[in-house]
Amino acid sequence: MKGFDPIQLTKATEKVVVEGNRRKYARLARPLRFYGGITSATEVGCNLRCKFCFSDTPVRKPQTTGKFYTPKEVFNALQKGAIKHGHKLISASASEGTLGRQHLLELLELVDQSDLVFVLETNGITIGHDKDFATELSRFNNLHVRLSVKGANEEEYSILTGANPESYKLQYKGIENLVNAKVSVNVCLMASFSDEKGIETVKTRLQKIHPGLLKALEIEHITLFPKVLQRLTKHKLLPNKVRQSGKIVQLEGVRV
């Protein structure tokens, strides 16, 4: 089979970045400009290997990156940062947010006891693999899921992430499971390597799940940070469009 199985990589990575209810983080709280201002922790460990990803050692060197923290330690740091910067939103990013389910659920329980809202950043693969995950998430009031779809079709996804093409559908199954469980969710499409036809295909798939998903759909483009450009160049893969100085710039890239 072409590419790796992201569910198997999930299990292997969790053995490295999860200990009981503790998960590895490279950093506990930092202010970010997204969503109008948010305090975010930097997780360690992912179940994809996206060639365009800005995250470096948290994804590619989880064994030697970060420290283990309890949900309480993470929440306390996020809450302190949010108060300092006047943020109502908190998150964890730079890796896959659903690794370490016990840790995540305990963290969300703490968030639900506050006036903060947690934005769960995920590719949706684990939620698509197990619909009970979405059901568990549905009991939290102070939760919003931002699910990032990688690529406009199976082949594009496989080239960009290294995963087998068959797992592409798990992202959409994850969206479907969240919608059915009535979890607050919006979708973003990483479209730097996609053409307009591919983007329209994604929109059609989302509309079939729920038309409302199109209203909040984000079309995301990468930023060519030095390590990202180096990695893409190594794989002879360049984007069509990138984000540069807050604007979307058209490039003469190599389409996947």
Buried (B, 14 or more C-beta within 10 A) or exposed (E): EEBBBBBEBBEBBBEBBBBEBBBBBBBBBBBBEEBEBBBBBBBBBBBBBBBBBBBBBBBEEBEEBBEBBBBEBBBBBBBEBBEEBEBBBBBBBBBBBBBBBEBBBBBBBBBBEBEBBBBBBBBBBBBBBBBEBBBBBBEBEBBBBBBBBBBBBBEBBBBBBBBBBEBBBBBBBBBBBBBBBEBBBBBBBBBBBBBEEBBEBBBEBBEEBBEEBBEEBEBBBBEBEEEBBEBBEEBEBBBBBBBEEEEEEEEEBEEB
